[in-house]
Each structure stands twice: as C-alpha cells, then as structure tokens.
C-alpha cells in the first residue's frame, strides 16, 4: 500500500509538470537558433534583442515550474487541472516558437498584386535554390523573368515546375505565355558571359532589374579555363563582367541591380591583390576564398553607386538557407546536412524565405534608400569597415576591369 501510494504521488507529480513541456521547447529552440546563427555571423553573440528573448522564455519556464510545484503539492486528482493549464502554456509556447522562426526568416515582402507587370527581370543561377524561388515569386507579381543558367535542361525543368505552382493554385493568376525565358550563362567562363549578354540583347527587351544570384562554394581549389579560381570568377568576376555588359540597358530604364552576397564576407581580411587565386603565399580554404568573393560583391555594389548613381544597387545577404550549396563541400558537411535535416530545417531558411529580400527590392514601388545599402531579412544592416572603404571598392573595380578586359574610364 505504501508503495502504491508513493507511485501514485510520483505519477501525480509527473502530470503536474505537463505545463513545463511547451515553455521548455520554446526556450531550447530560441537558444539553439541563437547559437547556430551567431556562429554564422547572422546574429551577434551579445544581441540585446536575442538576450531579451531568452530571458522572457526563461521566465516562462520558471513560471511553468512554479505551477508544476503548486500542482504537485495539491491533494486529490489533478489531471483535470493540469491538462487545461498545459494546453494554455503550449499555445503561448507556440507563439514564442513562431516568433523565433520569424526572427530567423524575416518578414515576407508586402507587395501589391501585379506590381511587376511590364517589368523585365534577369536572374542568374535561377534553376534551383534561392534563384528559382526568386523567379517563382516575381512571375507571381506579373514580371517577365529571364533565367540565366548553365544548363538549358535544368532551366526548362525549373520553368515547368514554376508553371505548375500557379496552375495548382486557383487563387493565383496563371503565368502568361512568354513570361519565363531562358538564356545560357556560365559565369566561370568569360566567353559564355559575353555570349549570355548577347543572347539577352537578341531578345530586344528592356531590362529593369538584374539579380546577380548565382554562387558557388567549393571544398577543393579549381582553376577555370580563364585562369582564375572558380569561386572568385563565378561569384565576382563573372557577375562583374555580365553586369557591365548590361549597364547600357539598365541605365536606359534607371534599373535596379541586386547582388547576392553572404554574411561570411566578415571572415575575410581583405582582397588579396597579390595572390587572388591562392597560387603562392595564401593557402586555399573553402570559407576564406568564398568570403573574399562575397566581400567583392559588396564592394562592387558600393562602387556601382558611386559611378552610376541613377541606378539603384544593393547587396543582399539571403541568410542561412537550406539549398544544395553543400554539394561541393566536404563529406562531413554534406552528410551532416542530410542526416540532421529535420533539425536543420528549423534553423535554416527555405529557398522561398531566402528570396524575400531580393523580391522586396525588385518589386517595391520606390527604390529603397539609401542607395548601395546592405540588406538582410528585408531590412538594412550595418556592414563592417572594410567593405565601406571607398578606396578599396575603387581598387577592386579597377583590378576587376583589367581581368575581364573592360575599361569604363570612370
């Protein structure tokens, strides 16, 4: 009897702590997401907003423990009390979880239906990931979008998939014939870039928005046929050349240029003019070379504003997005990305969410000010001192012009 009474009391105490489940989950999710994103530089380790969020959730956990202790000390059955309280606490916890997820993804852009009607947008690397979802959202706003990709087969597959999205949704307008177009573009080959620009000009279309979305990250060093390390050429030099070849078109429409970068740019110590391809003194590592190329994207944006102030140019950090960018990483990162996929999905953005800022900048009625801003989660963020250095931006531009064989004489 004594044993049964003890077991009954233990069971009742366990039931009394049911309200603790939801608040604990909300606290763990917030803390883990903070640590995960701070390790990538997306959040500051000492961000007041994040610290306040943790404190609020910790206080909520403390309150649920106090309720549990109070219920445990009650005489008689407590199930009819504990479960309703647990449900209330769970609903509050779900609100906190949603809030944390919103902090990760940022807000969805609020744009008027049809706001991109009669606008021509060109997106590089548009057959997969962030680029594909950028196209998906822009055509839904009425834009005619040109997918600039290496593989025509993959681009056609992406276009067909996008069309199916709008056919299935009865509340969204169907994509009109000719609203999705393709031009071939391999950013790791200067000849292909020139042919890609010519292919666009052969369409005889204006250009209102250029989104330089494509990017590559490689575990091992690879040199292109043009003699450059592939991350540097694909992420920076290829886009640099392509943009300059399309500048006359963009100037005619007073268009917008959106350069996708990454928060990893902060990992670079600066552009290495003496050894940009890691051929001599600088050792190649996946993140250091990628970070340098991403810093170039921001410096390019800053110099675009100085040289062409009638254009609206922006650098966008899409965040930590779950895409196939890991395909060229080391096995540990590739397999970890898949094995822990369920957990990672809660900590990373979807490609759709990663496209939000680009879509906002492309579709907003008025260009966002100030021109040349660096944005993340649909809001302006501060850059570090290196990428704000006007002399360095000009120096990188001048060096890049020489590499691609152009001279703007500005």
Secondary structure, DSSP 8 states (H G I E B T S, - for coil): -HHHHHHHHHHHHHHHTTTHHHHHHHHHHHHHHHHHHHHTTSS-TT-HHHHHHHHHHHHHHHHHHHHHHHHHT--S--HHHHHHHHHHHHHHHHHHHHHHHHHHH-------TTTTTT-EEEEETTTSHHHHHHHHHHHHTT-EEEEEES-HHHHHHHHHHHHHHHHH-TTS----TTSEEEEE--TT-HHHHHHHHHHHHHTT----EEEE------SS--B-TTSSBHHHIIIIIHHHHHHHHHHHHHHHHT-EEEEEE-GGGGG-----SS-TTSSSSS---HHHHHHHHHHHHHHHHHHHHHH-TTSEEEEEE--SB-SGGGGGS-HHHHHHHHHTHHHHHHHSB-HHHHTHHHHHHHH-SS--SSTT-EEETTEEE---TGGG-HHHHHHHHHHHHHHHT-----
